[in-house]
């Protein structure tokens, strides 16, 4: 295995990477079903700088604050790529390292393997960010993408196609056991400011970016609650959707790779009409292995809204497609904004029918809707996985200062972010 000798390369080697946070505008909650997801990057970014050190150590700093590290006695196996993924994760958990530090170690591990290098000396990692953590704006994916870019430069590794997003997704799953969507990582890696990035999650088909009309903008208000990708309401909904897909495929005697490949016309099919509205986990005729989803968990005493949970990704995919069509085809902003706002409202209504949004998020949606077009707000919905995620709104760009002031007054503990 080739090695990198840093002894002769210390003079000024600095590898940098950056990535923006992302805002899920539509479709992200149904990414698991192969939905078309519309995202846009935020102006808030994560920046990572990597420098070699003469000491055989690995250090992580964030804004001049010590996050964690390993010294000369602990690092050789890590830096020489002589430890398995599972052993590394077990070590990090036993040492109770922070999510930021464990993310850095996992990124380094992945890049050592991908580049087939070993390190003979040490590394120091510096992180700078104005992106809030655990608010539903993809801080961890942005951190990972920024880190992988920096490590890619350091190791002279060229990422192909969507490779960097797939590595980032694997790291998040390995490190945090999170069921975050691949679209989050794709958006952080390939999003272009001022544009919507359409991602067809089957699994990673990127469509050409689409520019919003200059007079419109997306903005977001965080719920002020810690964002959890594994929150119970989302996991229950996701599980119910896969349960419905299994039952529908069995009734139709036909299988689909993704739930959103079930044509919209099938929603009126007898096989769909006969799906149970609700079903307890113990009544499900299959097992978790039949769902083909590692994040779906069936519990005997839990009630699952099977039919509506399968219907939602199909409808959400259709909404995303229509949203995109309107942006491309409709030239009159007078007609465009109300039509786009109505699509956002429809998505919100269906999420509420599935009891997905947290009451706090609902409070923010209600407030924005009450302000309405008088304050330049065309529509709002809960973003991300629909529970403690931020609320996203389509607004008049000229109204942003007034909207921000109103939200700060009503929700002083929520972090306000405006897309650019």
N, C-alpha and C positions, 0 to 999 in steps of 0.2 A: 504494500500500500504506500503510495507516495506521501511525502510529508512536506509541510511548509516550514522552512527555516526562517524564523522571524529575526534572527540575530542581525542579518545584513539588510533588513527592510524596515528598521525602526524609524528611519529619518522621514517623519511626516506622514506615515501611513494612517489615514483616517478614512473609514468607510461610513457613509451616511445613507439613511433611508427615511422616507416619510410617507405617511398615508393619512387620508382624511377619514373622519367619522362618516357615517352614512345615515340617511333618513329613508326609511321604508315608506314610500308614498302610497303604494297599493299592491296587494297580492302577497306580501311577505309571509303572512300568517299561513298561507296555503302552499308555500314552497315545497313542502314535503310531498304534495300531490302532483308535482310537475307544473305548477302554476306559472303564468307569466308574471314576473315581479317587476315593478317599476320603482327604482331607487334613485337617489341623487346624493352626491357627496356634500358634506358640510364644509364650511370654511375652517372649522376647528380641526386641528391635525395632531398627530403623534409623530415626533421626530426621534430617531435613534442614531447614535454615533458610537462606533466601535473603534477602539484603539488597542494596539498590542502593548503589553507590559513586560518588562524583563523578569518580573516575579512570576513563578509558576502558580498563578491564581486566576480566579474568575470573580469579577466584581460587578455589581449592578448598582447604579446610582440613578435617582430620579430628582431632577432639579436640585442637585447638590445634597440630596438626602440619601443616606446609605440604605439600600434595600436589602442587600444580602450578598453572600459570597462564600467561596470555598478556598481554603488555603492550600499551600504546597503539599500537605499530607493527604488531602482529599481529592485533588484535581487530576492526577495523572491518568487514571482510568477514564475520566470524563473527557479530557482534552485529547486523548489518543484514540477516542472512539472505541473504547474497549468495554463498554457497558451496554446492556440491552435496554430497549425502550422501557420495558416493564420494570427492570431493576432501577432505572433512573427515576421513574415516577414513584416507585415505592420509597426510594431514598429521600426524594424531595418531600413526600408526605410525612415520613417519619421525622424529618427535620423541621416540619411545620413551616416551610418556606412560603412566602407570599405568592399570590397568583402572578404578580409581575415577575418575580424572580424565577418561578418555575416555568413561566412562558419563555423567558430568555434561555434557560437551560435546554428546554425542548427544541427551541429554534436552532440553537447551536448544534444539538445532537442531530437534527434532521439535515442541517447543512454539511456537517462533517461526513455524514453518510452519502449525501447526494454528490458532494464534490470529491469524495474518496481521499480526504486529507486527514492528517493528524496535526495537532498543534504541539510544538516543542516548548512554547512559553505560555504566557497568560494573556488574558483579554480583560479590558475594562469597557463596560457598556454604560452610556449616559442616555437618559430618556428625558425628553421635554414634551409637554402636552398641555393644551388648553381644552381638551375634550373631556367632559365629565365621565367618571367611571360609573358603571352599574346604573345607567340611566336609559338604556335602550338605544344608544347611538353607536354601538359596536366598538367600544373602546378596545376590548381584547382583540377582535379581528384586526383593527387598525394597528394596534401595537405589534401584532404578529406579522402583518404584511410589511410594516416599516422595518421590523427587525430582519425579516427574510431578505428584503431588498439590500439592507446594509451588509448582511452576511454574504449575500450573493456577490456584491461588489468586492468584499474582502477576499472571498475564495475564488473570484473570477468565474462564478457559475452563472450561466445564462439560462434563465427560466424560459421554457417553451410554452406557448399558448397560455392555457389557464393553470399551468403547473403550480405557480406560486399560491394561488387560491386553494388548490386541493391540499397542498402541504399545510397551509394555515388551518384549514378545516380539520385535518387529521390531528394537528397539534392541540387545537382547542378540545377536541373530543378526548384525546389521550390525557391531557392535563387536567381539564375541568369536568370531564364526563358530561359535557353540555350538548344539547340537541340543536344548537344553533344551525341556521341554514347556510348552505354553501353560498347562497346569493349574498349574504352579508360580507363574506370574504371577497367575492368577485367584485362587489361594489367598491369596497375599500381599495382593491387593487387596480380597478380599471375605470372607476367613475370619473367623469369630467365635469368640473364645476360649471354650473349654469345649464346643465343638460340632465335630462332623465336618461338613465341607463336601463333599457329593457333587458331582462334576463329570463330566458325560458329555462326553468329548473329541470331539465331533462338530460343530463344534470346541469350543464354549464354552457348553454348556447347563448352567446351575447349578440343582441341585435344592435343595429346602428343607433347611437345616441340621438335623442330628440331634444331640440331646444324649446324651452318654454317661451311663450310670447313675452316680450320685455316688460309688459305692464303687469304680469302675474308672477307670483312667487309662492313657494312652499315654505312654511315655517312650522316650528314645533315647540310645544311646551311639555317639559317632563312632568310626570305625575308627582315627583318628589319622593317616590317610593323606590326602594332597591329593586332594580329590574332582575327578574329571574327567568331564564329561558326554559327552566324545568318547572314552572309554576303548575300547580295541580289542575287548574281549569284548562290550560292549554294541553297538557298531557292527556287529560280525559277526552277532550275534543279530538285530538290527533288519533288516539286509540280508537275512538268510535268511528272515525272516518275510515280507518283501515278495516275495522270490523264490517262496516257497510259495504266496502269494496269487495271483501271476501264473499259476503252473502249475495251480492249482486252478480258477481262472476259465476258463482255456483248456480244461481237461478238461470242465468243467460247461457251457461256452458261456454263461456268465452272469458279469456283473461286479458287484463290490461297491465302494462308496465306501470303506468301512472294513473291515478284517479281522474285527472283532468283530461285523459284521453277518452273518457266516456263522453260521447257526444251530448250536446245540450238537449237534443231531441229525445234522448233516452230518459229524461226526467219525467216524461209523460208515458213511458213504457210500463206495461203491467208488472214486469219484474221489479221495477223501481217502486211502483205504488205498493207492492206487497212487502217491501222492506219494513221491519218494525220501526215504529217511531222511537220507541225506547226498548232497551234490553239490559237486564242485569248481566254482569260478567259471567256468573255461573250458568246462564242460559245459552251462552255462545257455543255453537256446535264445534268450533275449532279450538285451536290453542294459539298462544302468542307466536309460535313459530310459523303459523299460517298467515300472519299479518305481514311477514317479511319487512319488519321495521324494528330495529334494535331499541327504539325509544318508546314503543307502545307497551303499556303494562295493563293487563286485564286483571281486575280484582272482582272476586265473586259477588260481593255485596254492593258494588258500585253500579249506578244506573247510567247507561250511555245513550245519548241521543243519536242513534245510528243513522237514520235516514237523513236528517238535516245536516249531520256532520259530513256525510258523503256529498250531499248537494252543495254545501258551501264552497269547496274548492272548484267545483264545476262552474258555479255562478261567478266566483271571484275571478277565475281565469277569463270568463267572457267579459266581465267588467274591465279588466286590465286591457284586453284586446280593444274594446270599444274606446276606452280612455286614450289609448295610443292612436287609434284611427282618427279620433276627433282632433288631437293635437296636430296630426299630419295634414288632415283634409280641410278642417274648418278654418277659414281665414278671418271670420268676423269674431273679434274678441267679445262683442256684445252677446253673441249666441254661445260662444265657446265656454266662458267661465261658468254660467249657470248649469250647462250640461255636464261639465266636469264635476262641479260641486254636487250635483244630484247623484252621480256615480259614487262619490265618497260617502254620501249619506246612506245609500243602499247597502254598501259594505258594512257600515256601522250598524245599521238596523239588523242585518243578519248576524253580526257578531253578538249583539245584545240578545237575540233570540236564542243563541247558544250559551248565554250566560258567561261570556268570556271576559268582558271588561271589568276591571276593579271599580268599585263605587267612586273612588277618587278620580280615576280617568273619566268616568261618566260625567262627573261634576264639571270637569274642564270642557268636555264636548258640549254639554248643555250651555255653559257660559258662552262659548264661542258662537254657537248657533243662535243664542239669544241676541248677541251683538249683530249678527247677520250682515247683510249687504250695507247697512247703515255705517258700519265700521270697515267695510271692504272685505268681509269674510264670505266666501262662496260655499264652503262646505268643510266639514271636519270629521275625522275618524280616529279611533285608537290605532296606533301603529304597532309594528313588531308582532309579538305573539298575543296581542290583544288583551292582556291583563294589566300588568303594572308598567307597560311601555308608555312612551310619550304619546301625546295627541298631535296629529299632523293636520294642518289646515291649508287650504288653497286660498290665497288672499290677493288683493291688489297691492302691488309693490309700494305704491305711494302711501298706502295706509299702514305700513309696517311700524313706524314710530308710535302711532296712536294705539295700535293693537298691542305692541310691547308694553306700553305704559299701562293699559287696561289690565293686561295679564299680570304684570308685576304687582299692581294694586290688589287684585283679587287673589292671587296665588303667590305670595311673597317667598315661599319656600321652594318654588319650582324654578328650575334653570331654563332660561329662554335661549333658544338657538334659532338663527335665521340662516337659510340656505343662500348661496350666492351663485 
